[in-house]
């Protein structure tokens, strides 16, 4: 009988916690509450997600449009005077 009482007490505690969480969500508290109750926030997040998806599609289709030329050639810097790739101990000078 003692185990049954403990189980019932634990169930009541859990139900109280779930009720408190649902109440906070309904009142617009916390992230979940804001998402469920603030239509403007939801719409903005949806728009941002859609824009990021379009950006990723464009990035995959045209990577050279977004990646600087030095990264595209493996990061090797060229000497301005002779248009040669510098040796290991040479640095790029402007």
Secondary structure, DSSP 4 states (H G I P E B T S, - for coil): -HHHHHHHHHHHHHHHHHHHHHHHHHTT-HHHHHHHH-HHHHHHHHHHHHHHHHHHHHHHH-GGGTS-HHHHTTT--B-TTT--BPPTT-----
